[in-house]
Each structure stands twice: as structure tokens, then as C-alpha cells.
Amino acid sequence: MTQQAVKSKRSKSCIYLDYNGTTPIYPPVLEAMMPYFTDHFGNPSSSHHFGQEPKAAVNKARRSLLNLIQSVPGEGDLSSIMFTGCGTESNNVAIRSALLSSTHKANEEGLLHVVTTNIEHPAITQCLKSYVDGSLTPKITVTEVPVDDFGVVSTNDVINAIQENTVLVTIMTANNEVGSLQPVFELAKICRQKKILFHTDAAQALGKVDLRGIADVTTGADMVTIVGHKFGAPKGIAALYIRPNCFEENGRINPENGESVLLMGGGQEGGRRGGTENVPYIVGIGSAAEILLEKHDDNDGLQINAIHMEKMRSRLLDRITTGLETSTGQSDIVRVNGPLNEDQRLPNTLSIGLKGVQSGKLLATIGEEVACSAGSACHSSSSGSTMSYSAILKAINVPPEFAIGTLRLSVGPTTSIEDVDRAADIIVAEAERQLNS
């Protein structure tokens, strides 16, 4: 969504800096959705008149999502997009499909092997854990490749973790807490060469960085998770890109075989997911994708957003850093967590540790004025008083004195200079109060 295309209607009393947690539904997206609650209410599986427009709208949305992840607009098999209810479902389906298709690669103990990193979202880690402990079958072992101190995994380390019974490499595109970008294009190509399925959870990346080509049919990922509420669509709608025939290559046996591996039912989504399609929300995610690719002079919405968000992030960091240096006379209070190079991180994400500050207490105090996070919004403490800190910060070796004071500030396409300046001043004032108490 471009800054010019939308004027946010959110409360003026609280500044929203938690776009990695969720985004507001952009007004043009809501406008596109509304007719499918009223006039075009039909079931897209119905063959009669009322099913035709919803069916066409669902397929249009598939095309829009493909355009976000494939190199050439208008190309790609529409059936490769499966709509789901959330990113967690998409991730679970990706893992289960990969494992069930590849049981022929089990070792002598009957185990399959999966490679991932030590900074993945719980939708990946908890799902894999269920297969490791035998709660779900087939049983697996997992190698979590550690990232470096900037939160970036080494391609060579991933390659070296691959074993004879490795059937899946699943690595997020961008980390939700510190914004580090992983080398998923390179890893996808390598995994294709090694005939191993590659999945990436692109939930945090889509809408912030350009991922066109990640679903290239010859060198791209086999599966890509897409989440609507991270780029202007409503919560409750997501998708999983599945490369055509990827479960039928290199000795694999398609586990779907015309049926779902997770939600059995009426055979919707080409048999992959039972349940009547949520047409208004599907229209919403498709509309949000289209907005990102709309041309404005020489740039599209995605590029315009990235440039704007990078400026707002930089201004926010500068104002907080300068403010605390001026008020305290100290230059070592603020630490940036994650990549310092803008090419290695999301343009909107600022993870900063404030030495001598407890971020939970800070958030509890400023929460009605500035909406941000002390960690991932999906599992942050409601009390705000815990002295523990996230596994992600531990994984990238953030010193405890900075980790305890870490804030995740994530700006969006409509974040203004006024928002940034006011939020920074509020954060500085509360941090200064803590430091002086």
C-alpha cells in the first residue's frame, strides 16, 4: 500500500509501530472485499449463476499471489496456490506433505531428517517437534543450523547439515523479531540440485522486500508460505504455494493423491483442503497483492513502500539514539540487534536493546501511547514484567543487559515522520526515567 493510496483511520492517541505483528486492513482491500459479503455471496464450488463470480474472484486472487513470487507476471499454474486459514496451517501442511511424500528416504531406524535454523517461528519449530517426539508420524530428526550474531544463516552450514535421509530444508525468508533476511534464493537453487524439497516461510517478508522469482519453477522454492495480514489483508487468510509435481519427483509419492493431508472434507482447493473457500478474505489477500505491484511512475507499490519504511526506520533509530545520548551523556545505551547492512534485513524492522532499561516495564508504561513489542507479538508476555528474553535474542548472542531492554519497532507504509518523532520522544522519556530511578 503506498503512502499516497491510503490514509489510516487508526487512533490518533496511540502510534502504531507493530507492523510485524499485524497490519491494518488497507481501505482499498476492504472496499474490494465488500461485494463478496453481499452481492457475490455464492459458493465458488456451485455450478449455477451465483457461483461463477466468486469462482472467478478466487482464481484472480491466485494469479495475484503468483505475480508476487514468480519472475514473469501472468505465468504459473493457478492450482499451485492453496488458500489456508493462517500461516501456521500453511507451514504445517508444507512440513507434513514433504514428510509423507518422502518416506522412501528413511534410514535404517526408519527416520527422516529435516534441516532448519535456530530462529524459526513456533509454527515451524513446534510442528517439527511433534514429529521428533513421535506425536505425529513419520518420525524425524532435526538439525537446527545456528545463525550468526546478525541473525543470518550460512549457506555452507545448511549444505553441511544435509544427510542422506534429509527430505526437507525449511528456512524462513525473514525473521519476525530482528528482521534478518536469509539466503533463500540461493538455498532453493541448491536444494533443487540436491533433489531435496525446500520450503520458506515468507510471512514477514512479502510486502516488505521483493520476492519475485522465489517460486521460479526451475530454481525456486518448492513451497512458500504467504500470510495476508502481514501486508494489508485481513487476519484469517493465508496461502501455500506448492510447485507443481514437486511431490512426484525423485522417488517421492504424492501424499495428497486427490485428498487433503490435514483437513479432509469436500475436496476444495483441488482436493488439498476441505472446507468452503472464504471468498471475501481471498479477494482481500489478492487485492493486497495487486496494490503492491501497482505502478507509480518508475516504481511499484512494493518499492515505494520499502523506500519509505527504510527512511522511517532510520529516522526512528537516529532520534532514539540521539535523544538518549543527549539526555544521559552516554553513547553506549542503544544497541541495534540483527543486521546493520540494510541489504540483509527488512526495511521496516528495528530491534534495539536499551542498556539499563526493562522493556516490559517500558511497554507497560507507554502502551497507550506507542504500540510496539518487546519480542514477537505472537508470544510476548501479557504482564510485561518478565526478566527473561526471547530465544531469538539468545540465538544471536545479544548481551543480557541489552536483551532485557530490547524493543521491536516495526514501521509501515503509512507511518509518518510525526509518528516516528513522537514515538521516539515518548520512548526516550520513559527510558530516561528508568535510567534515573
C-alpha positions in Angstrom: 0.0 0.0 0.0 1.6 3.3 -1.0 1.6 6.2 1.4 -0.5 8.2 -1.0 -3.1 5.5 -1.6 -4.3 5.2 2.0 -5.0 7.5 4.9 -5.1 5.5 8.1 -8.1 5.8 10.3 -6.5 4.3 13.4 -6.5 6.1 16.7 -4.5 9.3 16.8 -3.9 8.8 20.5 -1.7 5.8 20.1 1.1 5.4 17.5 1.2 2.0 15.8 4.7 0.6 15.4 3.9 -3.1 15.4 3.5 -3.8 11.7 5.4 -7.1 12.1 2.7 -8.2 14.4 -0.1 -7.3 12.0 -1.1 -4.6 9.6 -4.4 -2.7 9.4 -6.7 -3.8 6.5 -5.9 -1.2 3.9 -9.1 0.7 2.8 -8.9 -0.4 -0.9 -8.6 -4.0 0.2 -11.7 -3.7 2.4 -13.5 -2.0 -0.5 -12.7 -4.9 -2.8 -13.9 -7.4 -0.3 -17.3 -5.9 0.5 -19.3 -7.0 -2.6 -18.4 -10.6 -1.8 -20.2 -10.3 1.5 -23.3 -9.0 -0.2 -24.0 -9.3 -4.0 -21.5 -12.1 -4.8 -22.2 -14.3 -1.8 -22.3 -17.6 -3.7 -20.3 -20.7 -3.1 -17.4 -20.9 -5.7 -18.0 -24.6 -6.0 -21.5 -24.1 -7.2 -22.1 -24.6 -10.9 -25.0 -22.1 -11.1 -25.0 -18.4 -11.7 -24.2 -17.4 -8.1 -21.1 -19.5 -8.0 -19.5 -18.0 -11.2 -18.3 -14.6 -9.9 -16.9 -16.0 -6.6 -15.0 -18.7 -8.5 -13.6 -16.1 -10.9 -12.6 -13.9 -8.0 -10.8 -16.8 -6.2 -8.8 -17.6 -9.3 -7.9 -13.9 -9.9 -6.5 -13.8 -6.3 -4.4 -16.9 -7.1 -2.9 -15.1 -10.0 -2.2 -12.0 -8.0 -0.3 -14.0 -5.4 1.7 -15.8 -8.1 2.7 -12.5 -9.5 4.2 -11.6 -6.2 6.5 -14.6 -6.1 7.2 -15.5 -9.7 9.5 -13.8 -12.2 7.1 -13.4 -15.1 3.6 -11.8 -14.4 0.7 -13.9 -15.7 2.6 -17.2 -15.7 2.4 -20.1 -13.4 -0.2 -22.8 -12.6 -3.1 -21.4 -10.7 -3.5 -24.7 -8.8 -0.1 -24.2 -7.2 -1.7 -21.7 -4.8 -3.7 -23.3 -2.0 -5.6 -21.0 0.3 -5.4 -21.6 4.0 -6.6 -20.0 7.2 -3.3 -18.8 8.5 0.5 -19.1 8.2 0.6 -21.8 10.8 -1.7 -24.0 8.7 0.4 -23.4 5.6 3.6 -24.3 7.5 2.1 -27.4 8.9 0.8 -28.6 5.5 4.2 -27.9 3.9 6.0 -30.0 6.5 3.5 -32.8 6.5 3.3 -33.0 2.8 7.1 -33.1 2.4 7.5 -35.9 5.0 4.6 -38.1 3.7 5.9 -37.8 0.2 9.4 -38.9 1.1 9.2 -41.9 3.4 11.3 -43.9 0.9 14.3 -41.9 2.2 14.1 -43.2 5.8 17.3 -44.5 7.3 17.8 -47.9 8.9 16.0 -46.7 12.1 13.0 -45.5 10.0 13.8 -41.9 10.5 13.6 -38.9 8.1 15.8 -35.8 8.5 14.9 -32.1 8.3 17.2 -29.1 8.2 16.1 -25.8 9.6 17.6 -22.9 11.7 17.5 -22.0 15.3 15.5 -18.8 14.8 12.3 -20.2 13.1 8.8 -19.2 14.1 7.0 -21.6 16.5 4.7 -22.6 13.6 7.8 -24.5 12.3 9.6 -25.5 15.5 6.5 -26.8 17.3 5.3 -28.7 14.3 8.7 -30.3 13.8 8.9 -31.2 17.5 5.7 -33.2 17.1 7.3 -35.4 14.5 10.6 -35.7 16.6 8.8 -36.9 19.7 6.6 -39.3 17.8 3.3 -37.5 18.4 2.9 -37.4 14.6 4.4 -39.8 12.1 6.6 -40.3 10.2 9.2 -39.8 12.9 12.1 -37.5 12.2 15.3 -36.0 13.4 16.0 -32.3 13.0 19.2 -30.2 12.6 18.8 -26.6 13.7 21.6 -24.7 11.9 22.7 -21.8 14.1 22.7 -18.3 12.7 25.5 -15.8 13.1 25.4 -12.8 15.5 23.4 -10.8 12.9 20.7 -13.5 12.6 21.8 -14.7 9.2 22.3 -18.4 8.4 25.3 -19.5 6.4 24.5 -21.3 3.1 27.5 -23.6 3.6 26.4 -24.5 7.1 23.0 -25.5 5.7 24.6 -27.6 3.0 26.9 -29.3 5.5 23.9 -30.2 7.7 22.3 -32.2 4.9 22.3 -36.0 5.4 21.4 -39.0 3.2 17.9 -39.1 4.7 17.3 -35.4 4.5 13.9 -34.8 2.9 13.2 -31.1 3.7 15.0 -27.9 4.3 12.7 -25.3 5.8 14.1 -21.8 6.5 12.2 -18.5 7.0 12.7 -15.7 4.5 12.9 -13.0 7.2 13.0 -13.2 10.9 10.0 -11.6 12.7 12.0 -10.2 15.6 15.2 -8.8 14.2 14.3 -8.6 10.5 17.3 -10.7 9.2 16.9 -11.9 5.7 18.0 -15.5 4.9 19.7 -16.5 1.6 16.6 -18.4 0.5 17.0 -17.9 -3.3 20.5 -19.5 -3.1 19.3 -22.2 -0.8 16.3 -23.0 -3.0 18.6 -23.5 -6.0 21.0 -25.7 -4.1 18.2 -27.9 -2.7 16.7 -28.3 -6.2 20.2 -29.5 -7.4 20.4 -31.9 -4.5 16.8 -33.1 -5.1 15.7 -32.1 -1.6 12.4 -30.2 -1.0 12.8 -26.6 0.1 10.2 -24.6 1.9 10.4 -21.0 3.1 8.0 -19.2 5.4 7.8 -15.8 3.7 5.2 -14.4 6.1 7.3 -11.5 7.3 9.0 -10.8 4.0 6.1 -10.4 1.5 5.1 -6.8 1.2 8.4 -5.6 2.5 11.0 -7.0 0.1 10.8 -8.1 -3.5 10.4 -11.9 -3.7 9.6 -12.2 -7.4 11.4 -15.3 -8.5 11.4 -17.2 -5.3 8.8 -19.5 -6.9 10.7 -19.9 -10.2 9.7 -23.4 -11.4 13.3 -24.3 -12.3 15.4 -22.9 -9.5 12.9 -21.6 -6.9 11.4 -22.9 -3.7 9.1 -25.9 -3.7 6.8 -24.4 -1.1 6.3 -20.8 0.0 4.1 -19.7 2.9 2.2 -16.4 2.3 0.2 -14.6 5.1 -2.3 -11.9 4.3 -2.5 -9.9 7.5 1.2 -9.1 7.2 0.6 -6.9 4.0 -2.8 -5.3 4.4 -5.3 -8.1 4.1 -7.4 -9.4 7.0 -6.3 -12.0 9.5 -7.6 -15.5 8.8 -6.4 -15.8 5.2 -3.1 -17.2 4.0 -1.8 -19.4 1.3 0.8 -22.1 0.5 2.5 -22.1 -2.9 3.3 -25.7 -3.9 5.4 -26.2 -7.0 3.5 -28.4 -9.5 4.6 -32.1 -9.3 7.2 -31.5 -6.6 5.8 -34.4 -4.6 6.0 -36.7 -7.6 9.7 -36.3 -8.4 12.9 -38.1 -7.4 11.1 -41.2 -6.0 8.5 -39.2 -4.0 4.9 -40.3 -3.9 2.3 -37.6 -3.8 0.7 -37.9 -0.3 -2.4 -35.9 -1.4 -3.5 -38.2 -4.2 -6.6 -36.1 -4.6 -7.1 -35.8 -0.9 -6.0 -33.4 1.9 -3.1 -34.2 4.2 -4.6 -32.1 7.0 -8.3 -31.1 6.5 -10.4 -33.8 5.0 -13.7 -32.7 3.6 -15.5 -31.7 0.4 -12.4 -31.7 -1.9 -12.0 -27.9 -2.3 -8.7 -26.4 -3.3 -8.1 -29.2 -5.8 -8.6 -31.8 -3.1 -5.9 -30.4 -0.9 -8.0 -28.7 1.7 -11.6 -29.4 2.7 -13.9 -26.5 3.5 -15.8 -23.9 1.5 -13.4 -21.1 0.4 -13.6 -17.9 2.3 -14.2 -15.8 -0.8 -14.2 -12.2 0.7 -10.9 -12.8 2.5 -9.4 -14.5 -0.5 -10.4 -11.4 -2.5 -8.7 -9.3 0.2 -5.4 -11.1 0.0 -5.5 -10.9 -3.8 -6.3 -7.2 -3.7 -3.4 -6.5 -1.2 -1.0 -8.3 -3.6 -2.3 -6.3 -6.6 -1.7 -3.0 -4.7 1.9 -3.9 -4.0 2.5 -4.4 -7.8 0.7 -1.3 -9.0 3.0 1.0 -10.9 3.5 4.6 -9.8 5.9 6.4 -12.3 9.1 4.3 -12.3 8.4 2.3 -9.1 5.7 -0.1 -8.0 4.0 -0.1 -4.6 6.4 -2.6 -3.2 9.4 -0.4 -4.0 7.8 2.8 -2.8 6.8 1.2 0.5 10.3 -0.2 1.0 12.0 3.2 0.4 9.5 4.9 2.8 9.8 2.4 5.5 13.6 2.4 5.4 13.5 6.2 5.9 11.1 6.0 8.8 13.2 3.2 10.4 16.4 5.2 10.1 14.8 8.3 11.5 13.4 6.4 14.4 16.8 4.9 15.3 18.6 8.2 14.9 16.1 10.1 17.1 16.1 7.5 19.9 19.9 7.2 19.8 20.4 11.0 19.8 17.8 11.6 22.4 19.3 9.2 24.9 22.8 10.4 24.2 21.8 13.9 24.8 19.8 13.3 27.9 22.2 10.9 29.6 25.6 11.9 28.2 26.3 8.2 27.4 26.8 6.8 23.9 26.6 3.1 24.7 23.0 2.8 25.8 21.5 1.8 22.4 22.4 -1.4 20.6 20.9 -2.5 17.2 20.1 -6.2 17.1 20.3 -8.0 13.8 21.9 -7.0 10.5 23.4 -3.5 10.2 23.6 -3.8 6.4 20.2 -2.8 5.0 20.5 -5.4 2.2 20.4 -8.1 4.9 17.3 -7.1 6.7 13.7 -6.0 6.3 13.4 -2.2 5.6 10.8 -1.7 8.3 12.2 -3.6 11.3 14.2 -2.0 14.1 15.2 -4.2 17.1 17.1 -2.2 19.6 18.4 -3.0 23.1 18.4 -0.3 25.7 21.0 -1.0 28.4 19.7 -0.4 31.9 16.1 -0.5 30.8 13.5 -3.2 31.3 11.5 -3.2 28.1 8.5 -4.9 29.7 8.1 -2.1 32.2 8.6 0.4 29.5 5.9 -1.1 27.3 3.5 -1.3 30.3 4.0 2.5 30.8 3.8 3.7 27.2 1.4 1.1 25.8 -1.5 3.6 25.5 0.8 6.0 23.5 3.0 3.7 21.5 2.1 0.2 20.2 5.3 -1.8 19.8 6.7 -5.1 21.1 9.4 -6.4 23.4 9.7 -9.5 21.3 7.5 -11.4 18.8 3.9 -10.3 19.3 2.7 -13.9 18.9 4.1 -14.9 22.2 5.0 -11.8 24.2 4.2 -11.6 27.9 0.9 -10.0 28.9 2.3 -8.8 32.2 5.3 -7.1 30.7 7.3 -7.7 33.9 9.3 -10.8 33.0 13.1 -10.6 33.1 13.5 -13.3 30.5 14.1 -12.6 26.9 13.4 -14.3 23.6 15.2 -17.4 22.2 15.9 -15.3 19.1 18.0 -12.8 21.0 19.8 -15.6 22.7 20.5 -17.3 19.4 22.2 -14.2 18.0 24.1 -13.7 21.3 22.7 -10.3 22.3 24.2 -9.4 25.7 21.7 -9.9 28.5 21.9 -6.2 29.6 20.7 -5.2 26.1 18.3 -8.2 25.5 16.3 -7.4 28.6 15.8 -3.9 27.3 15.0 -4.8 23.7 12.2 -3.3 21.8 10.9 -4.4 18.4 9.7 -1.4 16.5 8.3 -2.0 13.0 7.0 0.8 10.8 4.6 0.5 7.9 3.7 2.2 4.6 1.6 4.8 6.3 3.9 5.6 9.3 4.6 9.3 9.2 7.5 11.5 10.3 5.2 12.9 13.0 4.5 9.3 14.2 8.2 8.5 14.4 9.3 11.6 16.1 6.5 11.5 18.7 7.1 7.8 19.4 10.8 8.2 19.7 10.4 11.1 22.2 8.0 9.0 24.3 10.4 6.0 24.4 13.3 8.2 25.2 11.5 9.9 28.1 10.4 6.7 29.7 13.9 5.1 29.2 15.4 8.1 30.8 13.0 7.9 33.7 14.1 4.3 34.3 17.8 5.0 34.0 17.5 7.8 36.5 15.3 6.0 39.0 
